[in-house]
Amino acid sequence: MRGFCFSAAAVMLAGTSAIAQVAPMTKTNTAADPYLWLEDKDGAGPLAWVEAENAKTLPRLQNDPRYKTFYAEALAIASAKDRIPMPNQLFGRIYNFWRDAEHPQGIWRWTSEAGYAQADPAWTTTLDLDALSKAEGKKWVWKGASCLPPEERLCLVALSEGGEDAVTYREFDLKAGQFVTGGFVLPTSKQGATWIDADTLMVSRDWGAGSMTASGYPFVVKEVKRDQPLTAAREIFRGEASDQLGTYADVMTDGQGNRVVMIQRRQTFFGGEKHVVTGSGIKPAGLVKLDVPARVFPAGMVDGQVIFSTSEAWGQIPAGAIASAPLAEVRKGRFTPTLVFAPTARQSVDGVSVTRDHVVASVYDNVRGRAVVFTHADNGWTSRAVALPDNASVDVASTTDRSNALFVQVTSFLQPTTLWSLDAGPAGVPKQVKALPAKFDASNAEVEQFEATSKDGTKIPYFVVHRKGVALDGTTPTIMTAYGGFESSMTPYYSGVTGKLWIERGGSFVLANIRGGGEFGPKWHDAGRKTKRQVIYDDFAAVGQDLIARKLTSPEKLGIYGGSNGGLLMGVEFNQHPDLWKAVVIQVPLLDMIRYEQIAAGASWVDEYGSVTVPEEKAFLETISPYQNIRKGVAYPEPYIWTTTKDDRVGPQHARKFAARLKEYGLPYLFYEDTAGGHSGDADIEQGARLQALQMTYFAQKLLSPAK
């Protein structure tokens, strides 16, 4: 989790008791909900309410003289042509999806491998989304492409209207540079599709009544043949309507020509069944169920070895590790895994990729990353660390099983992002091929890492970016963020917008590595699941209190923000510690945790949050649900709540109802709902810049000196 969205101890030390503790939450009667009507996402009444709220909020923020400057700076950074064009090795070329001022929705383009190594590659446009949208009268948002190996000429391009998770798949010919006339077209749905051969797909989608889970995901996999209507598709596998997520097919290949078709059924968000397709499908014939724990998943294949990542123990393999097993044994369903890598207590594996002959992992040690290459041999696995800049985040940007060439991205708070290429083989030496020019003046800034002590004694690391020699007098305007869920790690990253709009103006930025994330592996996540979630909120408050105790800031100068699950975090902190924060930004949030299972894709997250159908879990959710726990007469900070109408994952309903309840209680708030952008709020670069500028204007109004 990097970028815009998403993104002191609880017992105060002697002499710092000025920060009052809020009384514990009490259970709330949730039977009556006067704002259920706002859950009609696209209804005329709710949209009229949204329009009225926007008409109050936008002038407040956009009429601030700082807004235009913030917007111009954010847009310049987002549309700059000197950004790194992140590579995708495909069809013997380097592909890249690119947005700039001339192409706000973006172009899919390519250059040669040799051309990409040049300072200014010669790009050929493959698909222009702005032109396509204009021609078809729709706002198409890029959602990626899946191409048929090994040639990778034929691709399924995923396009979303307005940024929703639901997509349309359309077949594209990379050699011809155009959509295939009469080719595969899968109409809009939350769906997945994988190539079996040039004339066959395995597809999970909305096939009609009884084919989607309660959370809105497909659980029926069918075989779709070229020139065949979808109504004639043959069923291969069927999950259950009660599954929390969905069921999808996937094909894994390796550089030695091995190939396997697998089906993953996700009964819960974090786990489920894995099946190998051995024949024509149709359970149980033609399918072999793997005898592996629910939270162990295949991550790729190298040298005939299937690579697995583990989020729970698997025999002698610990949670958070990388393991392998021969494909021939995997096909049988029962097998004994071999350990590839096991992290220590302060390490985590943040990503696993494969090249033709090697496995490449991003390994973090105390939230600092490095790349490690693993190689299979007759006597097991060997490893070597790649020599890259230290004290940074390291992520694999692109690999292919057609070669050992890979690209690695290195990023940190103050050093602009760099891109490195190397051969994964034993003689491979990384070479810097691209570097982002500085987007803000970092010469007077520094980064420190501290630890706060949470309420139960757990040490919670966090990073602070601030001016060198910052005065420890509590006067520094500070914004702080975290995520705290779904085993997603928050690691250092270079943000030109945060640097330009905030750090350059004397503000500090804080990234908290609270429990619920994956910074220290599955155990860090599991510590805050379901009824144990209060530790997540205690961790975040502890970091805020530690900042104040160190006099790096003060409650009058401290603002917080987070999106999605991080928006839930902000809502809880708003309720539980209103005295700690002067400003709270709540982005595309979950806030009604009593009804979240009935809104958008909410039912898919029961494995993270628990369910109101379980008495113990309902009782806990009642104590933390932000919507139900707003109280009259409390001196809350004035929050800024924003969402998007096109969000079909979390949905705008939570944000609407929260704002409506604040209004009912006569409490101050700002609410804004954008009409496009989906859950990520990125339909085009102008929208991203606008959302950034609105948020930063709010923080400036709350934490900086008045506008001149």
C-alpha positions in Angstrom: 0.0 0.0 0.0 1.8 3.1 -1.2 0.7 6.5 -2.3 -2.3 8.7 -1.8 -5.1 6.4 -0.8 -4.2 3.9 0.6 -2.7 5.5 1.4 3.2 7.6 23.4 1.6 4.8 25.1 -2.1 4.6 25.7 -1.2 5.0 29.4 0.4 8.4 29.4 3.8 9.1 31.0 3.9 11.1 34.2 3.7 14.8 33.5 1.8 14.4 30.1 -1.7 13.7 31.4 -3.2 16.8 29.7 -4.5 14.5 27.0 -7.7 13.1 28.4 -8.8 9.5 27.8 -12.1 9.0 26.1 -14.7 6.9 28.0 -15.1 3.3 26.6 -17.6 2.8 23.8 -21.0 1.4 24.8 -23.3 -0.8 22.7 -25.7 1.1 20.6 -29.2 0.3 19.4 -28.7 -0.3 15.7 -32.2 -1.4 14.9 -33.3 2.1 13.7 -31.3 3.6 10.9 -32.8 6.8 9.4 -30.2 6.9 6.7 -30.8 3.6 4.9 -32.1 5.6 2.0 -28.6 6.9 1.3 -27.5 3.3 0.6 -29.3 3.5 -2.8 -26.0 4.2 -4.5 -27.4 5.7 -7.8 -30.8 6.7 -6.6 -32.1 10.2 -7.5 -32.7 11.1 -3.9 -29.2 10.2 -2.6 -27.5 11.8 -5.6 -29.4 15.0 -4.9 -28.2 14.9 -1.3 -24.7 14.4 -2.6 -25.0 17.4 -5.0 -26.1 19.6 -2.1 -23.3 18.4 0.1 -20.7 19.0 -2.6 -22.1 22.5 -3.2 -21.2 23.3 0.5 -17.8 21.6 0.6 -16.2 22.6 -2.7 -16.5 26.3 -2.2 -15.0 26.1 1.3 -11.9 24.3 -0.1 -11.6 25.5 -3.7 -12.1 29.2 -2.8 -9.1 29.0 -0.4 -6.3 30.8 -2.3 -4.0 27.8 -1.7 -6.2 25.4 -3.6 -5.2 26.5 -7.1 -1.5 26.3 -6.2 -1.9 22.9 -4.7 -3.9 21.6 -7.7 -1.4 23.0 -10.2 1.5 21.5 -8.3 -0.2 18.1 -8.0 -1.2 18.1 -11.6 2.2 19.0 -12.8 3.7 16.1 -10.9 1.1 13.6 -12.1 1.4 14.7 -15.7 5.2 15.3 -15.9 6.8 13.5 -18.8 10.0 12.8 -16.8 8.3 10.2 -14.7 9.6 6.6 -14.9 7.6 4.6 -17.5 7.3 1.4 -15.5 8.0 -1.6 -17.8 6.0 -4.7 -18.6 7.9 -7.4 -20.5 5.5 -8.6 -23.1 5.5 -10.0 -26.7 9.3 -9.5 -26.9 8.8 -5.8 -26.2 8.5 -3.4 -23.3 4.9 -2.2 -22.8 3.9 0.7 -20.5 0.6 2.3 -19.6 1.0 6.1 -19.5 -1.0 9.2 -18.6 0.0 12.8 -19.1 -1.6 16.2 -19.9 -2.3 15.1 -23.5 -3.6 11.7 -22.4 -5.4 12.1 -19.1 -7.1 8.7 -19.3 -3.9 7.1 -20.8 -2.3 5.3 -23.6 -1.0 1.7 -23.8 2.3 1.9 -25.7 5.4 -0.1 -26.5 9.1 0.2 -27.3 11.8 -2.3 -28.0 13.9 -3.8 -25.2 17.0 -1.9 -26.6 14.9 1.2 -27.0 13.7 1.1 -23.4 17.3 1.3 -22.2 17.7 4.7 -23.9 17.1 7.9 -22.0 14.3 8.9 -24.3 12.7 5.7 -25.8 10.7 5.9 -29.1 7.2 4.8 -28.1 4.5 3.4 -30.4 0.9 3.8 -29.2 -1.0 0.5 -29.1 -4.3 1.8 -27.6 -5.4 5.3 -26.8 -8.1 5.3 -24.1 -9.0 9.0 -24.5 -9.7 8.4 -28.2 -11.5 5.2 -27.6 -13.7 6.8 -24.9 -14.5 9.7 -27.3 -15.4 7.3 -30.1 -17.6 5.1 -27.9 -19.1 7.7 -25.7 -17.8 6.1 -22.5 -15.1 7.0 -19.9 -12.9 3.9 -20.2 -10.4 3.3 -17.4 -7.5 0.9 -17.9 -7.5 -2.2 -15.8 -4.7 -4.2 -17.4 -4.3 -7.0 -20.0 -3.8 -10.7 -19.9 -1.9 -12.3 -22.8 -1.7 -15.9 -24.2 1.7 -17.5 -23.5 4.2 -18.2 -24.9 3.8 -15.9 -27.9 1.8 -13.3 -26.0 0.4 -11.8 -29.2 -3.3 -12.2 -28.3 -4.5 -10.4 -25.1 -7.6 -9.8 -23.2 -7.7 -6.0 -22.4 -9.7 -5.1 -19.3 -11.6 -1.8 -19.4 -13.7 -0.3 -16.7 -16.4 2.3 -17.2 -15.6 5.2 -14.8 -13.3 3.1 -12.7 -15.5 0.4 -11.2 -14.1 -3.0 -10.3 -16.5 -4.5 -12.9 -14.8 -4.7 -16.3 -15.3 -5.5 -20.0 -12.8 -7.9 -21.6 -12.0 -7.3 -25.3 -9.5 -9.3 -27.4 -6.6 -7.4 -28.7 -3.9 -8.4 -31.3 -0.5 -6.9 -30.3 1.0 -7.6 -33.7 -1.8 -5.9 -35.6 -2.2 -3.2 -32.9 -6.0 -3.4 -32.8 -9.0 -5.1 -31.3 -9.7 -8.5 -33.0 -12.7 -8.2 -35.3 -15.2 -10.8 -34.1 -12.8 -11.7 -31.2 -13.6 -12.5 -27.6 -15.8 -10.0 -25.9 -16.9 -10.5 -22.3 -19.5 -7.9 -21.3 -19.2 -5.9 -18.1 -19.1 -7.9 -14.9 -16.9 -8.5 -11.9 -15.1 -11.3 -13.6 -11.8 -13.1 -14.4 -10.6 -14.7 -17.5 -7.6 -16.8 -18.4 -6.3 -18.2 -21.7 -6.2 -22.0 -22.2 -5.3 -21.8 -25.9 -5.9 -19.5 -28.8 -9.5 -20.5 -29.1 -10.4 -21.2 -25.4 -10.8 -19.2 -22.2 -11.8 -20.2 -18.7 -14.1 -17.5 -17.4 -15.6 -16.6 -14.1 -18.4 -14.0 -14.4 -22.0 -13.2 -13.8 -23.7 -16.0 -15.8 -27.2 -15.0 -14.6 -29.2 -15.8 -11.5 -27.4 -17.9 -8.9 -23.9 -17.4 -10.2 -22.6 -14.6 -7.9 -21.8 -14.7 -4.3 -23.4 -12.4 -1.7 -20.4 -10.1 -2.0 -20.9 -9.8 -5.8 -18.1 -12.1 -7.1 -18.4 -15.0 -9.5 -18.2 -18.6 -8.2 -18.9 -20.5 -11.5 -16.0 -21.2 -13.9 -16.9 -22.0 -17.5 -15.0 -22.8 -20.6 -15.7 -20.3 -23.4 -14.8 -21.2 -27.0 -14.1 -18.8 -29.8 -17.2 -17.9 -31.9 -19.4 -19.5 -29.3 -22.1 -17.5 -27.4 -21.7 -17.2 -23.7 -24.9 -19.1 -23.2 -23.2 -22.2 -24.7 -20.2 -22.0 -22.3 -19.5 -25.3 -20.6 -19.3 -25.4 -16.8 -15.9 -26.5 -15.4 -16.2 -25.8 -11.7 -18.7 -24.4 -9.2 -18.1 -22.9 -5.8 -20.9 -21.9 -3.5 -23.0 -18.8 -3.2 -22.0 -18.6 0.4 -18.3 -18.2 -0.5 -17.0 -14.9 0.7 -14.9 -14.0 -2.4 -15.2 -16.0 -5.6 -13.7 -18.8 -7.8 -11.2 -18.2 -10.6 -9.0 -20.2 -13.0 -5.4 -19.5 -13.6 -2.6 -21.0 -15.8 0.9 -21.2 -14.6 3.9 -21.8 -17.0 7.6 -21.9 -16.6 10.6 -21.4 -18.9 11.0 -25.1 -19.4 7.6 -25.5 -21.0 5.8 -26.9 -18.0 2.2 -25.9 -17.7 -0.7 -26.3 -15.3 -4.3 -25.1 -15.1 -5.5 -24.4 -11.5 -8.8 -23.3 -10.0 -8.9 -21.4 -6.8 -12.1 -21.2 -4.8 -12.0 -18.6 -2.1 -14.4 -19.5 0.6 -12.9 -16.7 2.7 -11.0 -13.6 1.8 -7.7 -15.1 3.0 -8.1 -18.8 2.2 -9.8 -21.5 0.2 -9.4 -24.6 -2.0 -6.9 -25.1 -4.8 -7.6 -27.6 -7.6 -5.5 -28.8 -10.5 -7.4 -29.3 -13.7 -6.2 -32.7 -15.0 -8.8 -33.3 -17.7 -11.9 -31.7 -18.9 -13.0 -30.3 -15.6 -16.4 -30.8 -14.0 -15.9 -31.7 -10.3 -15.0 -34.2 -9.2 -13.8 -35.8 -12.4 -10.9 -34.1 -14.1 -10.0 -32.1 -11.0 -7.6 -32.9 -8.2 -7.9 -30.9 -4.9 -4.6 -29.9 -3.4 -4.0 -31.1 0.2 -2.7 -27.8 1.4 -3.9 -25.4 4.2 -6.4 -22.8 3.2 -4.0 -19.8 3.4 -1.3 -21.4 1.3 -1.3 -20.3 -2.3 0.7 -21.0 -5.5 2.8 -18.0 -6.5 4.4 -19.2 -9.8 6.5 -22.0 -11.2 10.2 -22.4 -12.0 12.1 -25.5 -13.3 9.1 -27.7 -12.8 8.7 -26.6 -9.2 5.5 -25.0 -8.1 6.2 -22.0 -5.7 3.9 -21.4 -2.8 3.6 -18.5 -0.3 2.3 -19.3 3.1 0.1 -17.2 5.4 -0.2 -20.1 7.9 2.0 -23.0 9.0 2.1 -25.9 6.6 3.6 -28.9 8.3 7.3 -27.9 8.9 6.9 -24.8 6.8 6.2 -21.7 9.0 3.7 -19.0 8.2 5.1 -16.2 6.0 7.5 -18.4 4.2 8.2 -19.5 0.6 8.0 -23.2 -0.3 8.1 -25.4 -3.3 7.0 -28.8 -4.6 7.5 -30.7 -7.9 4.7 -30.2 -10.4 4.4 -33.9 -10.9 3.7 -34.4 -7.2 1.4 -31.4 -7.0 -0.7 -32.9 -9.8 -1.4 -35.8 -7.4 -2.8 -33.5 -4.8 -0.8 -34.8 -1.8 2.9 -33.9 -1.5 5.5 -32.7 1.0 6.8 -29.2 0.5 10.4 -28.0 0.6 11.3 -24.8 2.4 12.7 -22.1 0.1 12.9 -19.2 2.6 11.6 -18.6 6.2 11.7 -15.0 7.6 12.8 -14.1 11.1 10.6 -12.5 13.6 11.3 -9.0 12.3 11.2 -9.9 8.6 8.4 -10.4 6.0 8.1 -11.5 2.4 6.2 -8.8 0.6 6.1 -10.2 -2.9 7.2 -13.3 -4.9 7.9 -13.3 -8.7 9.5 -15.8 -11.1 11.9 -15.5 -14.0 12.8 -18.4 -16.4 15.1 -20.0 -13.9 14.8 -18.2 -10.6 12.5 -17.0 -7.9 12.8 -13.3 -6.8 11.3 -12.1 -3.5 11.0 -8.7 -1.8 12.1 -9.3 1.7 11.7 -6.7 4.4 13.7 -6.4 7.6 12.2 -4.0 10.2 10.3 -2.4 7.2 13.4 -2.0 5.1 13.5 -3.9 1.8 15.9 -6.0 -0.3 15.6 -8.3 -3.2 16.6 -11.9 -2.8 17.1 -14.4 -5.7 16.5 -18.1 -5.1 17.7 -20.8 -7.5 16.6 -24.5 -7.6 19.2 -27.2 -7.7 19.2 -31.0 -7.1 20.1 -30.6 -3.5 17.6 -27.8 -2.8 17.5 -24.0 -3.0 20.3 -21.5 -2.9 19.9 -17.8 -2.3 21.7 -14.5 -3.0 20.8 -10.9 -2.0 20.9 -8.3 -4.8 23.1 -5.3 -4.1 20.6 -2.4 -4.2 20.3 0.9 -2.2 19.6 0.2 1.5 17.0 1.7 3.8 14.4 1.7 1.0 11.4 -0.2 -0.3 12.3 -2.7 -3.0 9.7 -4.2 -5.4 9.9 -6.3 -8.5 8.5 -4.2 -11.3 8.6 -6.8 -14.1 9.6 -10.4 -14.8 9.0 -12.9 -17.5 9.4 -16.7 -17.6 10.8 -16.3 -21.1 14.1 -15.0 -19.8 16.0 -14.1 -16.6 15.8 -10.4 -17.2 14.0 -8.4 -14.5 13.3 -4.9 -13.4 13.4 -3.8 -9.8 12.0 -0.5 -8.3 13.7 1.1 -5.4 12.0 3.9 -3.5 12.3 5.8 -0.2 10.9 8.9 1.4 13.5 11.4 0.3 15.4 9.7 -2.6 13.5 9.8 -5.9 12.4 6.4 -7.2 14.9 4.5 -9.3 14.5 1.5 -11.7 17.2 -1.2 -12.0 17.6 -4.0 -14.5 19.5 -7.2 -14.0 19.8 -10.8 -15.0 18.6 -13.0 -12.1 21.4 -15.4 -12.8 24.4 -15.7 -10.4 26.5 -13.3 -12.4 23.8 -10.7 -12.7 24.7 -7.2 -11.5 22.0 -4.5 -11.1 22.2 -1.5 -13.4 20.2 1.7 -12.9 18.3 2.3 -16.0 15.8 5.0 -15.0 15.6 7.6 -12.2 12.8 10.0 -11.3 14.1 13.6 -11.1 13.5 15.2 -7.7 9.9 16.5 -7.4 10.6 18.5 -4.2 13.5 20.0 -2.3 14.6 17.4 0.2 17.9 19.1 1.1 16.5 20.3 4.4 14.6 17.1 5.3 15.5 13.9 7.1 13.9 10.6 8.0 13.9 9.0 11.4 12.4 5.7 12.6 11.0 5.4 16.1 9.0 3.0 18.1 5.9 3.6 20.2 4.6 1.3 22.9 1.1 0.2 22.4 -1.4 -0.4 25.2 -0.5 -4.1 25.5 3.3 -3.4 25.4 3.9 -4.2 21.8 6.5 -2.0 20.0 5.1 -0.3 17.0 7.6 1.2 14.5 6.9 4.3 12.6 8.8 6.7 10.2 8.9 10.5 10.5 9.9 12.7 7.6 10.6 16.3 8.9 12.9 19.3 8.6 16.5 18.8 9.8 16.9 20.2 13.3 13.1 20.4 13.8 12.2 22.3 17.0 10.9 19.9 19.6 8.3 22.3 20.9 5.1 20.7 19.5 4.5 23.3 16.9 5.3 21.3 13.7 2.2 20.7 11.5 2.2 16.9 11.0 0.1 14.5 8.9 0.1 10.8 9.7 -1.3 7.8 7.9 -1.5 4.0 8.3 -3.6 1.1 6.9 -3.7 -1.7 9.4 -5.5 -4.5 7.6 -5.5 -7.4 5.1 -1.8 -8.2 5.7 -0.9 -5.1 3.5 2.4 -3.5 4.3 3.0 0.2 4.4 6.7 0.7 3.5 8.7 3.8 2.6 7.9 5.5 -0.7 8.7 8.6 -2.6 5.7 10.9 -2.9 6.4 14.0 -5.0 3.0 15.4 -4.0 3.4 15.0 -0.3 6.9 16.4 -0.6 6.0 19.4 -2.7 2.7 20.3 -1.1 3.6 19.5 2.5 7.3 18.8 3.4 8.5 21.9 1.5 6.1 24.0 3.4 7.5 22.9 6.7 5.2 20.1 7.5 6.1 16.6 8.8 4.8 13.3 7.5 4.4 10.1 9.6 3.9 6.5 8.4 2.9 4.1 11.1 3.4 0.4 10.8 0.6 -0.8 13.0 -0.7 -4.3 13.4 -3.2 -5.7 10.9 -0.7 -5.1 8.1 2.0 -7.4 6.9 5.1 -5.6 7.9 6.2 -8.5 10.1 4.4 -11.3 8.3 1.1 -13.1 8.9 1.3 -12.9 12.7 1.3 -9.1 12.6 -1.9 -9.3 10.6 -3.5 -12.0 12.6 -2.9 -10.1 15.8 -5.7 -7.6 14.7 -8.3 -9.8 12.9 -11.9 -9.9 13.9 -12.5 -9.3 17.6 -8.8 -8.6 18.2 -9.0 -5.4 16.1 -8.9 -3.0 19.0 -5.1 -3.5 19.1 -4.9 -1.8 15.6 -6.6 1.3 16.9 -4.5 1.3 20.1 -1.3 1.0 18.0 -2.3 4.1 15.9 -3.2 6.1 18.9 0.0 5.1 20.6 2.0 6.4 17.7 0.1 9.7 17.9 0.8 9.9 21.6 4.4 9.1 21.1 4.8 12.0 18.6 3.2 14.3 21.1 5.4 13.0 24.0 8.5 13.6 21.9 7.2 17.1 21.1 7.5 16.4 17.4 4.0 17.8 17.2 0.9 18.5 19.4 -2.9 17.7 19.2 -3.5 21.2 17.7 -1.0 20.5 14.9 -1.6 16.8 14.2 -3.8 15.6 11.3 -4.5 12.0 10.2 -5.7 10.3 7.0 -6.4 6.9 5.5 -8.5 5.2 2.8 -10.7 2.1 2.5 -9.8 0.0 5.6 -7.6 2.9 6.5 -10.8 5.0 6.3 -12.3 2.7 8.9 -9.2 3.3 11.0 -9.7 7.1 10.7 -13.4 6.7 11.7 -12.5 4.7 14.8 -9.7 7.2 15.8 -12.1 10.1 15.2 -14.5 8.5 17.8 -12.1 7.0 20.3 -9.5 9.8 20.5 -11.1 13.1 19.3 -8.6 15.0 21.5 -5.5 13.7 19.7 -6.2 15.1 16.3 -7.0 18.5 14.9 -7.8 17.2 11.4 -9.1 13.8 10.1 -9.4 12.8 6.5 -11.6 9.8 5.9 -11.2 8.4 2.3 -13.5 5.9 0.5 -14.2 4.4 3.9 -16.0 1.5 5.7 -17.9 3.2 8.6 -21.1 1.3 9.2 -19.7 -2.0 10.5 -23.1 -3.3 11.5 -24.4 -3.3 7.9 -21.1 -3.5 6.0 -21.8 -7.1 4.9 -24.9 -5.8 3.0 -23.1 -3.0 1.2 -21.2 -3.4 -2.1 -18.5 -6.2 -1.7 -18.7 -6.1 2.1 -19.6 -9.7 2.6 -16.2 -10.7 1.2 -14.4 -9.2 4.2 -15.9 -11.3 7.0 -12.6 -13.1 7.4 -11.0 -9.7 8.3 -13.7 -8.0 10.3 -16.1 -10.7 11.6 -19.8 -11.0 11.1 -22.9 -9.6 12.8 -24.3 -13.1 12.5 -21.8 -14.3 15.1 -22.9 -12.9 18.5 -19.4 -12.3 19.9 -18.2 -10.6 16.7 -21.3 -8.5 16.5 -20.8 -7.4 20.0 -17.3 -6.3 19.2 -18.3 -4.5 16.0 -20.9 -2.6 17.9 -18.1 -1.2 20.1 -16.0 0.1 17.2 -18.3 0.8 14.3 -17.8 4.6 13.6 -21.3 5.3 12.3 -23.0 3.8 15.4 -20.6 5.4 17.9 -20.8 9.1 17.0 -21.9 10.8 20.2 -23.7 14.1 20.7 -22.0 16.9 22.5 -18.4 15.6 22.0 -15.8 18.1 20.8 -14.8 16.2 17.6 -12.4 17.7 15.1 -14.1 18.7 11.9 -13.4 15.8 9.5 -13.2 15.8 5.8 -14.9 12.7 4.3 -14.6 11.9 0.6 -15.7 9.0 -1.6 -16.7 8.3 -5.2 -20.1 7.3 -6.7 -18.4 4.7 -8.9 -16.9 2.8 -6.0 -18.4 -0.7 -6.3 -16.0 -2.2 -3.8 -16.6 -0.4 -0.5 -19.3 1.9 -1.9 -20.1 5.5 -1.1 -22.9 4.5 1.3 -20.7 4.4 4.4 -19.3 8.0 3.9 -22.8 9.4 3.1 -24.4 7.9 6.2 -21.6 9.0 8.5 -21.8 12.6 7.2 -25.6 12.5 7.6 -25.3 11.4 11.2 -22.8 14.2 12.0 -25.3 16.7 10.5 -28.1 15.3 12.5 -26.1 15.8 15.7 -25.1 19.3 14.8 -21.4 18.3 14.5 -19.1 20.0 11.9 -17.9 18.1 8.9 -16.9 18.4 5.2 -18.2 15.8 2.7 -17.3 15.4 -1.0 -18.3 12.7 -3.4 -16.7 12.5 -6.8 -18.8 11.0 -9.6 -16.0 8.9 -11.2 -12.9 7.0 -10.3 -14.0 3.9 -8.5 -12.5 2.8 -5.2 -9.1 4.2 -6.1 -10.3 7.7 -7.3 -8.1 7.7 -10.4 -10.3 7.8 -13.5 -7.8 10.3 -14.9 -4.9 12.5 -13.8 -7.1 15.5 -13.2 -9.2 13.7 -10.7 -6.2 12.5 -8.8 -4.8 16.0 -8.7 -8.1 17.4 -7.6 -8.5 15.0 -4.8 -4.9 15.6 -3.6 -5.4 19.4 -3.7 -8.7 19.3 -1.8 -7.2 17.1 0.9 -4.1 19.3 1.2 -6.2 22.5 1.4 -8.2 21.0 4.2 -4.9 20.1 6.1 -3.6 23.6 5.4 -6.7 25.2 6.8 -6.5 23.1 9.9 -2.8 22.8 10.6 -0.9 25.6 8.9 -1.1 29.4 9.3 -4.1 31.1 7.7 -3.9 31.8 4.0 -2.6 35.1 3.0 
